[in-house]
Each structure stands twice: as C-alpha cells, then as structure tokens.
Amino acid sequence: MALSYALTTVANVKGFLRTFDPEHDPLLDTLVDAATVAIEKHIQSPVIQRSFTEDYSGGVTDSCLGGAKRIYLRQYPIVSVTSITDDNSETIGAADYTIVAQRGILENDGVWERPEGRWTIVYTAGLFAAVEDVTEDIQLAAHRLIAIWFHDSRQPVTAASGPGSTGTASYGTDTVDVRTKAALMTLSRYRERMAS
C-alpha cells in the first residue's frame, strides 16, 4: 500500500475477490489507494485519523486578517489540535479556543488575533484511529469498488467502430459509473452526518 491510511489491505481484497495470484498485487495495491481516495472524497472526511497542517491569517479566509470568531479547518471531524503558532513562534493555548469537532471549527473564546504572518495549525482529524476500527460498511464499500475496477481492468478493450466512430477505446464507462456510484451511495449516512 502506498497510502499509510488505506482503508483495507491487498490481502483482505484478495480474500474478498477470491484471487490469490501475486501477479495482481501491484494492480490491487493501486486500486486500494484509489478506493480510499474515492470514499474519502464521497463522504468529505478522512476515514483514518492522521495529521494535517493548514495556514490561516487569523480568520475565516486568508484575506481576513484577524477579528473572526471561528476558523474552519478543511478536514474533520477534528480529533485534537497539536499546535497553533504564528510565524514568530507565538502560540495560542488550548484554553483560548473550543474545538467543534464534527464541524471542523476552532472557535475562539473572543476573536482570533491578527498573527505575525499567519497561524499554522497542526491537527489530527478522521473518523477512526486505525484500519482495524473502520466499520464493516466502509470496508465493504472499498472492497466493492476494488472488485468493480479489478474486473473491469481484466475485460478486453474494444475499439469503437461504425459510423461516427472516434476510434477510442471503451470499457463501458456508463456501466462503471453507475456501479461505482451505487457502491459509494451505501456510505451516504457518513456524508449526511458530516453535513449536520
């Protein structure tokens, strides 16, 4: 696995697919990463908790130079904040703000002061601490995506032919899109929870 936060392993996928040929390992490794990215994009949240670093100028956007009550982080739910420092290494203590974890918000008890340069925020976000903690529905969705893509990759590519043909190769993209969307839609409850 190239991603340290992959949602499953090649060994688990091989068991799901009932294929144990080591020749498939590089492809399956790539598909595990692709499924992880697709699922995180769909639910709009990191699944496995990991560290993120973001820069802010003291407000909601980089054009806001202090005075805002909230900073909206890009990744959530927030698990913890490691540090908030400005370019002169001045820090904001944890007692000066509240974490609204499910919404990805750091809410200052007053307002965020204008930093020297910018605030650099280092934090941890994600739904689960480790791959072993990921719920079965997320792992099943990952396995389904990988199965779709794996089986499609093994189908012969056909060149379009006939009147109006552009001569491009096709795997039946419409079918793949419908199956991929169906696999992702099983995770809608995570997306809805993050939006509420």
N, C-alpha and C positions, 0 to 999 in steps of 0.2 A: 504494500500500500504506500502510495506516495503521500497521501494526506494523513497527518497524525490524528485527525479527528474523523476518520472514515466511520460510517455507520455499521459496517459489517466487515467480515474478513473474506478473503478468497476461499478459505477452507469452508466457511459457512455457506457461501454461494455455491460451491461445488456440490455440497450436500443437497442444497435446495434444487439444483439443476440435475442432480444425479449424473454428473460427469466428473471424472477424476483424472482426465488426461492432463499431465503437466504442460503440454503444448498450449493449452488455453490460458494458463496463468497470466501472461502479460496482458492479454485482452481483458480478462476478468478483473485484473488489478485496475486497469483504466476505467472499466465500467463501474466498479465500486466507487471510485472517486467521482465519476460523472453522476451517479445516483445520489451521492451525498450532496453534491452541489445543487442538483435539481430539487431535492427535498428541502434543503435549507432555503433556497430561493422561493419555493412554493409557500412554505409556512412563514417565511420572512423572519426567521430566527435561527441562530446557531443551535444545533442539536446537542453536540458535545461541548461542554464548557471549555473555554480557552481564553487566553489573554488578548486584549485589543488595546491599541493606543490611538487616541484621537487628539487633535489640536483644536482649541477654541479660543476666541478672543474675549471671553467673559460674558457671552450672551448666547442667544438662540442661534445666530449665524455669525460667520466670520466678519460680516460688516457691522455687527453690533459690538461696540467696544465697552462692555460693562453695563451694569444697570438692570440686567434681566434677572428675574427670579429663578428661572429654570434653564438648564442645559439639557437638550435632548440628545442622548447618545444614539449612535446608529445601530448598535446591537443590544438585544435584550431577550430574555429577562437578565437583569444585572444580578450577579451573584455577590460581587464585592468590588470595592474600589481600592486599588493598591496605592495610588498616589495622584494628587493634583498639584502640579508645580508650574511656575512660570519660567520664563527664560533666565531669570536671575536666581533660580532655585528656591524662590519663596513658595511656601506650601499653604494649602488650605486644609485645615484639620477636619477630621470626620465629624466633629461636633458642630461644624458650621453649616452642614447640609444634611438633607434627608434623601435616601435612595428610594425612589418609587420603582421598584424592581421590574414589575410586569410591563411598565410603560417605557422603561429606558430613560427615566428622568432623574437628574440630580437637581433637587430643589433647595436653593439657598434659604437659610432662615431669614435673611434680609434680602439683599440683592448681590449678585456676583460683582465683585470689584473689578475695575479695569486692571488687567495683568500687565506686567512688564513684558511686552511682546505678545505672548499667548499663554493660555493654560494648556499644559499637556496632561491628559487624563489617561491613566493606565488602569484598566479594569478587567474583570472576568465576567463573561456572560455566556449563557447557554442553558438548555433545558435539563441536561443530565450530566452527571460528573464523569461517567465513563461509558464506553460502548456496552458494557455488561448491564448498565442501568436503563438503556434505551428500551422503550416499550415495544411489545411484540408487533403492534400495528405499524410502527415506523420501520422496524426491521423487515417486516413482510412487504411493505411498500417498496423498500430498497431492493429486496430480492425480486419482486415482480418487475420492476423497471429493468434490472440487470437481465432477467430472463428474456424480456421482450427484445432488448437491444442485442443480447447474445445470439438469440435465434435468428433475428433479422440479419446479423452480420454473417451468418452462415448460409443465407439464401443466395442463389446465383443472381448476379446483377444482370438486368436485361436492358438493352439499348432500346429507347423509344423508336418506334418505326411507324410508317404510314404517312398519310397526308398531313402536312403541318408539323411534322416531327422536327424537334431541335436536335435530336441525336444524343440527348443527355441520358445518363443512367438514372434508374429509379429503383427504390426499394419499396414502393407503395407508401409514400410518405403520409398520405391521409390516414391510412390504417394505423401506422406507427403513432401519429399524433393523438388519435382517439384512444388508443390503448395506454399511451403514456399519461394522458390527462386523466383517464379513469383510475390508474394506479395512484396518481397524486391526489385525486379528489377524496380518496379514503382518509386523507390527513387534514381535511378541511377544519376539523374541530380545533386543531392546534393553531391554525391561521386565525380562526374566529376568536379564540381565547386571547391571542396576542393583540387583536384589534380592540378588545373590550376594556 
